[in-house]
Amino acid sequence: MLNPLITATATELSERLQAREISAVEVVTAHLDRIDEVDGIVNAIPVRRAREAVLSDAALLDALDEPSGPLHGLPVAVKDLQNVAGLPTSHGSPVMPLTPQARDGLVAERLRSTGAVIIGKTNTAEWGTGSHTFNPVYGLTRNPWNTDRSAGGSSGGAAAALAARMLPVADGSDLGGSLRNPAAFNGVVGLRPTVGTVPNPDARSHSLSRFGVEGPMGRTVADTALLLAVLAGPHPLDAISRPIDPSGFRMLRELATAPRIGWMGDLGGRFVCEQEPMALARRAAGAVGTITEIDESLDGAERIFRVIRGINYRGLADAFTAEQISRMKTTVQENMAYGQSITADDIVEVDRLRSNLHRRVHDLFNDVDVLALPTTQVAAFPSDWEFPTVVGGEEMTDYLGWMMSCCMITATGCPAISIPAGFTSDGLPVGLQLVAPIGAEQQLLEIAAAIEHADPHHHAVPEINEPTLGGP
């Protein structure tokens, strides 16, 4: 029987820790024991601090007169694209030195300042590239629901750790779906906020290529909102961070009226989706409110996404020598080469396309509160694939083709959340993706919570077995 301290939600644990009904040492110990039990199979948290040091941090929290913040006593692990003082940041790449970082990045800093106990780093795809978490530094992260399947990515370590009950909440990042995709594959919640909701003081771009965001994951919408309230809020070094009070995210209200949900399906055939992920997402979308069929293909979204993403990889390439780049995985090299081929004319074209897309999406929200579509076009695929090459009988033109259900939403600039939508006939989780107007995270979370309440899946716990397949 599982320890109830690892099956409780983060909000339940937080309430009990704040009331001093349980201790931080008890909560952290329960999760460390779970990591020792299953992470040898899952490989979600490959970098860990010494157990004695982690428990010492928890004991210091227990000795305080008052709780230190909303995450007081909760164990967390930071995605290995972000710095944590005293731990290496590998980015999953063999070209990065595994030397301890001197200081925390923004995510670790905000986690610590609100009472969280950092236990280590979660695994990621190399440079966050691709929605399958494997790399030559720490290896493959496996899906707890079926360890022969992908955990998604690039925040696959975070999502798998949540599903396996190794962590109560986790951070991640998302450019083309890296919070949403692994959330769907693992049956948890992943929120991609509006750019600037969670600041990035180290961003290389002011606004031109700011598609990548940091964001929260949890097993429930309320847990995800709890973490968003900690990560969000302005920062003086990020010129486009939003001047919001994030504390309101912790208080999700019940809906006063039934939400109006716009079902977008496959965007009029703009991407191919297998039958079960589509059908389960459509069913979940109808759990509350009224559904309107939306005829919108988001023309230009794929072009916008590919070019802006390419600019990001161009910047990454500039930081390394040709010899270092040659040691990175092929898809990273291909992205860098594409980025270096982008011209000023491409950027001017995409700037115009973004303006047009923004207007069209803005008009959609005149008639609905949120848009809905499947999070992923497939359920979790075999772990020894790098990516699906065929979806629904149709061959993908490249390794991004199977991810367009998330990538095209990124291009809109809107916040998007993936919530569990049920399980396929093979017992694999899939997700429903909900999309709200820019800056409307509160509305998005409250509608997602209503659907979750009507169609709950977060109590299901995977049985973790030894795998038979290797990795790519």
C-alpha positions as a printed Julia matrix, in Angstrom:
472×3 Matrix{Float64}:
   0.0    0.0     0.0
   1.33   3.43   -0.93
   2.17   5.96    1.75
  -0.76   8.44    1.87
   1.74  11.31    1.96
   2.74  10.57   -1.65
  -0.79  10.0    -2.94
  -2.16  13.23   -1.41
  -2.4   16.23   -3.7
   0.01  19.13   -3.29
  -2.78  21.38   -2.04
  -3.79  18.8     0.57
  -0.19  18.46    1.73
   0.26  22.23    1.79
  -2.82  22.73    3.96
  -1.66  20.09    6.43
   1.89  21.44    6.51
   0.66  24.99    7.06
  -1.48  23.73    9.97
   1.49  21.74   11.34
  -0.53  18.51   11.23
   2.4   16.86    9.48
   6.08  17.76    9.29
   8.26  18.64    6.34
  10.61  15.8     7.33
   7.73  13.3     7.1
   6.6   14.54    3.7
  10.09  14.74    2.22
  11.06  11.33    3.61
   7.98   9.7     2.06
   8.85  11.1    -1.36
  12.56  10.21   -1.09
  11.55   6.65   -0.22
   9.31   6.54   -3.3
  12.16   7.8    -5.48
  14.42   5.07   -4.1
  11.7    2.52   -4.86
  10.83   3.36   -8.48
  13.24   5.83  -10.07
  15.73   3.13  -10.88
  13.14   2.09  -13.48
  11.6    5.44  -14.48
  14.74   7.64  -14.41
  12.83  10.87  -13.9
  15.15  12.53  -11.35
  18.7   11.53  -12.36
  20.44  14.28  -10.35
  19.79  14.25   -6.62
  21.21  15.97   -3.6
  22.42  13.85   -0.7
  19.52  12.52    1.37
  21.04  13.9     4.58
  21.27  17.43    3.12
  17.68  17.33    1.87
  16.34  16.13    5.22
  18.41  18.77    7.0
  16.65  21.45    4.91
  13.29  19.92    5.82
  14.19  19.88    9.53
  15.11  23.57    9.4
  11.64  24.32    8.0
  10.02  22.33   10.81
  11.97  24.41   13.36
  10.54  27.72   12.1
   7.89  29.5    14.15
   5.74  30.07   11.05
   5.49  28.39    7.64
   7.85  29.98    5.16
   5.41  30.23    2.23
   2.79  28.38    0.19
   5.2   25.56   -0.76
   6.48  25.13    2.81
   7.79  21.57    3.19
   6.96  20.32   -0.3
   9.76  18.43   -2.1
  10.53  19.63   -5.64
  13.05  18.91   -8.41
  13.96  21.49  -11.05
  14.04  20.72  -14.79
  17.62  20.31  -15.98
  17.47  23.4   -18.19
  17.42  25.66  -15.12
  20.22  26.35  -12.65
  20.17  25.11   -9.07
  23.0   26.22   -6.8
  25.3   23.31   -6.04
  24.02  21.08   -8.85
  25.15  20.8   -12.5
  23.0   22.0   -15.4
  23.61  19.61  -18.29
  20.77  20.61  -20.65
  20.99  16.9   -21.48
  23.95  17.66  -23.73
  27.4   16.05  -23.79
  29.03  19.41  -24.54
  28.09  20.91  -21.16
  30.45  20.56  -18.18
  28.91  18.8   -15.19
  30.15  21.39  -12.7
  27.97  22.68   -9.83
  26.26  26.0   -10.49
  27.17  28.93   -8.27
  23.64  30.31   -7.93
  19.99  29.49   -8.38
  18.08  30.44  -11.5
  14.71  32.15  -11.18
  12.7   28.92  -10.77
  14.88  27.53   -7.98
  15.07  30.94   -6.33
  11.28  31.31   -6.21
  10.79  27.72   -5.08
  13.21  28.11   -2.18
  11.82  31.49   -1.16
   8.37  29.98   -0.64
   9.47  26.99    1.43
  10.01  24.22   -1.11
  12.75  21.65   -0.49
  14.81  21.1    -3.64
  15.86  17.46   -3.91
  17.45  17.43   -7.39
  16.93  17.9   -11.14
  14.38  16.3   -13.5
  15.46  14.84  -16.82
  14.97  16.6   -20.14
  15.47  16.05  -23.84
  18.81  17.45  -25.08
  18.44  21.25  -25.15
  14.71  20.7   -24.62
  14.49  19.51  -28.24
  11.76  17.04  -29.13
   8.9   15.57  -27.13
  10.71  12.42  -26.04
  12.95  12.64  -22.97
  16.29  10.96  -23.59
  19.84  12.27  -23.75
  23.41  10.94  -23.74
  24.12  12.35  -20.27
  21.39  10.79  -18.12
  19.62   8.43  -20.49
  15.93   7.73  -21.13
  12.98   8.66  -18.91
  10.22   6.05  -19.03
   6.46   6.42  -18.82
   5.2    5.07  -15.46
   1.96   3.83  -17.08
   3.95   1.63  -19.45
   7.72   1.72  -19.12
   8.12   0.63  -22.74
   6.54   3.94  -23.79
   7.79   7.53  -24.01
   7.26   9.92  -21.12
   6.99  12.73  -23.66
   9.13  15.8   -23.44
  10.95  17.82  -23.05
   9.65  18.04  -19.45
   9.29  14.26  -19.41
  11.21  13.83  -16.16
   8.87  16.25  -14.38
   5.7   14.63  -15.7
   6.87  11.07  -15.02
   7.92  12.0   -11.48
   4.45  13.41  -10.82
   2.62  10.39  -12.24
   4.84   7.99  -10.27
   4.22   9.92   -7.03
   7.86  10.93   -6.62
   6.95  14.64   -6.48
   3.75  16.55   -5.6
   4.41  19.4    -8.09
   7.06  20.09  -10.73
   8.26  22.88  -12.99
   8.86  22.58  -16.71
   9.26  24.65  -19.85
   7.34  24.81  -23.1
   8.16  26.1   -26.57
   6.37  23.62  -28.81
   4.51  21.61  -26.18
   7.14  20.59  -23.63
   4.77  21.11  -20.68
   1.58  20.0   -22.42
   2.82  16.94  -24.31
   4.38  15.07  -21.34
   1.41  16.05  -19.18
  -0.89  14.28  -21.64
   1.39  11.22  -21.95
   1.6   10.82  -18.16
  -1.95  11.7   -17.12
  -1.07  14.9   -15.24
  -1.67  18.64  -15.74
   0.7   20.98  -17.56
   0.14  24.71  -18.07
   1.84  26.82  -20.72
   1.36  30.41  -19.47
   1.25  33.57  -21.54
   4.77  34.77  -22.33
   5.84  37.03  -19.45
   3.54  35.54  -16.81
   6.55  33.63  -15.5
   9.49  35.95  -16.13
  12.81  35.05  -17.72
  15.49  37.5   -16.58
  18.11  35.63  -18.63
  16.2   35.68  -21.94
  18.32  36.31  -25.03
  15.42  38.01  -26.81
  13.24  40.91  -25.7
  10.19  39.83  -27.69
  11.11  38.68  -31.23
  11.66  35.01  -30.39
  10.04  34.74  -26.96
   7.96  31.62  -27.52
   9.63  29.56  -24.78
   8.09  29.82  -21.3
   8.58  28.31  -17.85
   5.47  26.89  -16.22
   3.93  24.56  -13.65
   2.82  20.93  -13.63
   0.73  19.05  -11.08
  -1.58  16.08  -10.72
  -4.57  18.41  -10.35
  -5.45  21.84  -11.69
  -5.38  23.28   -8.16
  -1.86  21.9    -7.6
  -0.75  23.44  -10.89
  -2.27  26.79   -9.89
  -0.5   26.6    -6.52
   2.85  26.37   -8.27
   1.96  29.04  -10.84
   1.29  31.45   -7.97
   4.92  30.95   -6.9
   6.59  31.06  -10.31
   4.61  33.98  -11.77
   5.05  37.68  -11.13
   7.16  40.49  -12.59
  10.95  40.72  -12.61
  12.89  43.95  -13.22
  15.31  42.29  -15.66
  12.56  40.95  -17.9
  11.09  43.87  -19.83
   8.01  41.92  -20.93
   7.24  40.22  -17.63
   3.62  40.89  -16.75
   2.9   43.24  -13.79
   0.43  40.9   -12.1
  -0.25  39.78   -8.54
   0.08  35.99   -8.88
  -1.41  35.18   -5.46
  -4.89  35.06   -7.01
  -4.0   31.87   -8.86
  -4.21  30.02   -5.54
  -7.91  30.87   -5.2
  -9.78  29.12   -8.0
 -13.47  30.04   -7.9
 -16.35  27.82   -8.9
 -17.84  28.9   -12.2
 -20.9   31.12  -11.9
 -22.12  30.15  -15.37
 -21.53  27.21  -17.66
 -18.48  27.82  -19.85
 -18.72  28.16  -23.61
 -16.21  25.78  -25.16
 -15.13  26.0   -28.79
 -14.13  22.6   -30.15
 -11.38  22.96  -32.77
 -10.63  19.26  -33.34
  -7.85  18.89  -35.9
  -8.05  22.53  -37.04
  -9.85  21.57  -40.2
  -7.32  18.93  -41.12
  -4.21  21.0   -40.38
  -2.81  18.05  -38.45
  -3.46  14.29  -38.36
  -4.67  12.8   -35.08
  -5.22   9.18  -34.15
  -8.75   8.18  -33.23
  -8.54   7.58  -29.47
  -6.74  10.8   -28.43
  -9.25  12.79  -30.51
 -12.34  10.97  -29.23
 -11.3   11.05  -25.58
 -10.44  14.76  -25.74
 -13.8   15.54  -27.38
 -15.64  13.58  -24.69
 -13.77  15.36  -21.88
 -14.47  18.77  -23.42
 -18.18  18.04  -23.13
 -18.05  17.31  -19.4
 -19.3   20.82  -18.55
 -20.76  23.77  -20.41
 -21.84  24.03  -24.01
 -19.75  23.09  -27.03
 -19.59  25.04  -30.28
 -17.84  23.64  -33.32
 -15.15  26.11  -34.41
 -14.17  26.26  -38.07
 -10.7   27.8   -37.85
  -7.51  26.37  -39.35
  -5.06  28.87  -37.79
  -3.55  29.6   -41.19
   0.04  30.76  -40.84
   0.5   29.29  -37.35
   2.83  26.5   -38.43
   4.98  28.9   -40.46
   5.14  31.32  -37.52
   6.11  28.55  -35.14
   8.84  27.1   -37.32
  10.51  30.44  -38.05
  10.41  31.78  -34.49
  11.65  28.45  -33.17
  14.4   28.55  -35.77
  15.55  31.94  -34.53
  15.93  30.42  -31.06
  18.16  27.66  -32.43
  20.19  30.17  -34.41
  20.97  31.91  -31.14
  21.86  28.59  -29.51
  24.23  27.72  -32.36
  26.08  31.01  -31.91
  27.13  29.89  -28.42
  29.07  26.81  -29.58
  31.88  25.77  -31.88
  31.34  23.58  -34.92
  33.04  20.71  -33.08
  30.69  21.01  -30.11
  27.63  21.16  -32.36
  28.77  17.98  -34.12
  28.43  16.13  -30.78
  24.79  17.13  -30.32
  21.93  14.95  -31.52
  21.0   15.21  -35.18
  17.68  16.97  -34.65
  19.41  19.74  -32.65
  21.91  20.19  -35.46
  19.11  20.3   -38.03
  17.3   22.98  -36.05
  20.44  25.05  -35.82
  21.03  24.76  -39.57
  17.44  25.79  -40.27
  17.81  28.77  -37.95
  20.92  29.9   -39.75
  19.02  29.81  -43.06
  16.33  32.26  -41.9
  16.4   35.62  -43.69
  15.18  39.1   -42.84
  12.36  38.56  -45.35
  11.26  35.47  -43.39
  11.11  37.53  -40.2
   9.13  40.34  -41.84
   6.67  37.81  -43.27
   6.2   36.06  -39.92
   5.69  39.37  -38.11
   2.79  40.11  -40.46
   1.38  36.59  -40.08
   1.51  36.9   -36.28
  -0.52  40.12  -36.36
  -3.15  38.54  -38.59
  -3.32  35.39  -36.48
  -3.71  37.41  -33.3
  -6.72  39.26  -34.72
  -8.41  36.07  -35.9
  -7.92  34.29  -32.58
  -9.08  37.37  -30.66
 -12.34  37.3   -32.61
 -12.9   33.61  -31.75
 -13.13  34.52  -28.07
 -16.09  36.8   -28.75
 -18.24  33.67  -28.9
 -16.48  31.18  -26.58
 -14.6   31.27  -23.29
 -11.98  28.66  -24.18
 -10.93  26.71  -27.24
 -10.46  22.94  -27.03
  -8.56  20.32  -29.01
  -6.52  17.18  -28.28
  -3.19  17.82  -26.6
  -1.34  15.19  -28.6
  -1.96  13.52  -31.92
  -0.91  10.12  -30.56
  -0.77   8.34  -27.23
   2.66   7.61  -25.75
   4.75   5.84  -28.41
   7.38   3.09  -27.96
  10.45   4.21  -26.03
  12.88   3.0   -28.7
  11.51   5.47  -31.28
  12.92   8.99  -31.41
   9.55  10.24  -32.67
   6.52   8.9   -34.58
   7.07   8.88  -38.32
   3.5    7.85  -39.15
   0.33   9.16  -37.48
  -3.12   7.86  -38.39
  -1.67   6.16  -41.45
  -0.08   9.38  -42.73
   3.68   9.8   -42.99
   5.09  12.8   -41.15
   7.24  15.16  -43.22
   9.66  15.74  -40.33
  10.01  15.2   -36.6
   7.71  18.14  -35.74
   4.73  16.88  -37.74
   3.33  14.76  -34.92
   3.45  17.71  -32.48
   1.44  20.32  -34.4
  -1.56  20.13  -32.05
   0.64  21.94  -29.52
   3.03  23.83  -31.82
   0.28  25.71  -33.64
  -1.25  26.85  -30.35
   2.14  28.21  -29.27
   2.04  30.5   -32.31
  -1.17  32.16  -31.05
   0.54  33.45  -27.9
  -2.4   32.2   -25.83
  -2.06  30.32  -22.53
  -2.89  26.62  -22.87
  -3.35  23.78  -20.41
  -3.4   20.02  -20.82
  -5.61  18.09  -18.41
  -6.18  14.32  -18.29
  -8.93  13.15  -20.67
  -8.92   9.44  -19.87
  -7.12   6.33  -21.05
  -6.83   4.51  -24.36
  -7.78   0.87  -24.79
  -4.09   0.1   -24.08
  -4.27   1.92  -20.73
  -2.29   4.97  -21.85
  -3.28   8.48  -20.69
  -4.24  11.2   -23.18
  -4.97  14.87  -22.68
  -7.46  17.6   -23.45
  -5.88  20.94  -24.41
  -7.75  24.11  -23.44
  -6.75  27.53  -24.75
  -7.76  30.94  -23.32
  -7.2   34.56  -24.4
  -3.77  36.06  -23.84
  -3.32  36.8   -20.14
  -6.43  34.86  -19.07
  -4.73  32.14  -17.0
  -7.21  32.54  -14.14
 -10.18  31.86  -16.42
  -8.33  28.97  -18.05
  -7.54  27.34  -14.71
 -11.09  27.72  -13.4
 -12.67  26.14  -16.48
 -10.07  23.35  -16.45
 -10.84  22.73  -12.77
 -14.56  22.46  -13.53
 -13.92  19.86  -16.24
 -11.54  17.99  -13.94
 -14.18  17.94  -11.19
 -16.78  16.54  -13.59
 -14.38  14.0   -15.14
 -11.63  13.22  -12.59
  -8.63  10.99  -13.31
  -6.0   12.17  -10.82
  -6.63   9.41   -8.27
  -5.38   6.7   -10.66
  -1.88   5.47   -9.83
   0.28   3.58  -12.34
   1.71   0.17  -11.55
   5.37   0.47  -12.46
   6.94  -2.58  -14.08
  10.35  -3.38  -15.57
  10.67  -2.38  -19.26
  11.52  -4.65  -22.17
  12.46  -1.95  -24.73
  15.47   0.34  -24.79
  15.75   3.91  -26.03
  16.51   5.6   -29.36
